[in-house]
Amino acid sequence: MTSQLDKPSEWATGSDAPTSKQKAFLTTLAADKDAPIDPASLNKSEASQKINELKNAETKNPGATAGEPIQDPDSWSTGGDQATGKQTGYIAAMAREAGEEVETGGMGKTEASKRIGELKEKTGM
C-alpha cells in the first residue's frame, strides 16, 4: 500500500526548505557514501528523496562496524529525545549479560548511545 509519505513530491510542504534534521542526516549520509551534496540547495521533498537514494546506495566505508554511531552522540540534533525502544531493549539485554541493572526510563538518545558503547565494551557484544 502506498501512502503520501512515499511520494515526497506531492507533499504540501515539499517545496519548503529542508528541516535541520534532514540537513544533518544528509550531511552524514553524504560523507558515508562519498557523495558531494549541499543540503541547503534542496527543498524538503528533494532532501527526502536524496536521503532514500543514499540509504540504498552502497557504502563507501565498508570497514565501519554496524552499530557504531555515525557521529558523536553529543552532536545529535535529537540527542535529548527519549531513547528509542531498540536502544532501551539493547541496553537491557546487554545489562543482563553484564550482570547489571540499568534504569532506562527517561533516558535520552545520547545517554542511551553512550551506555550502549560502555556495555558493548564490557560484554564484548
Buried (B, 14 or more C-beta within 10 A) or exposed (E): EEEEEEEBEEBEEBEEBBBEEBBBBBBBBBBBBEBEBEBEEBBBBBBBBBBEEBEEEEEEEEEEEEEEBEEEBEEBEEBEEBBEEEBBEBBBEBBEEBEEEBEBEEBBBBBBBBBBBBBBEBBEE
